[in-house]
Amino acid sequence: MSSLSTHVLDAVAGAPATGIAVTLYRDAEVLGAGTTDTDGRIAALGAALPPGTYRLVFDTGAYFAQRAVEAFYPEVSVTFVVIEERHYHVPLLLSPFAFSTYRGS
């Protein structure tokens, strides 16, 4: 079975994005949830993931609202596929009007 972690960086602040709520779904089922730590990370989110399609939802609206920053995206949803048994890492680079992600290691 595979494992999953995530890391969120605030590109405007040039710092980790602390306190972002993240939820892991498989279809409509919630498999795990957490909040990014002071380094912008969640080290373990949803252990023992079998092959399939998953979705990470980042509550970016609340993060920016707490900082009194106008933002275009109230949430970021990243859908990805677990194909083989390994550790999956999904980083998110975030700003109020853009985001990017990739399969990390």
C-alpha angles and dihedrals in degrees: 000000000000131000131214138212135170139200127196124199124190104223094195095051092038089225142096114287103242122197102020113151112228127189127193118212137184104196103316095331119106108225099175146343138196146151125249114256128226089286092051092251141126105195098194125023117162110355124212099024114185120211112291146091119302137179130213115201118198117199095222094156093065091045094055094038089056087056093045090242120144109233134184099210116059089189140006118221119195117189117195141166127238104212107161137021107273142101114287121204121190113192121191124202107200140193130160092263105026145029139185135192140179140177104277130193 
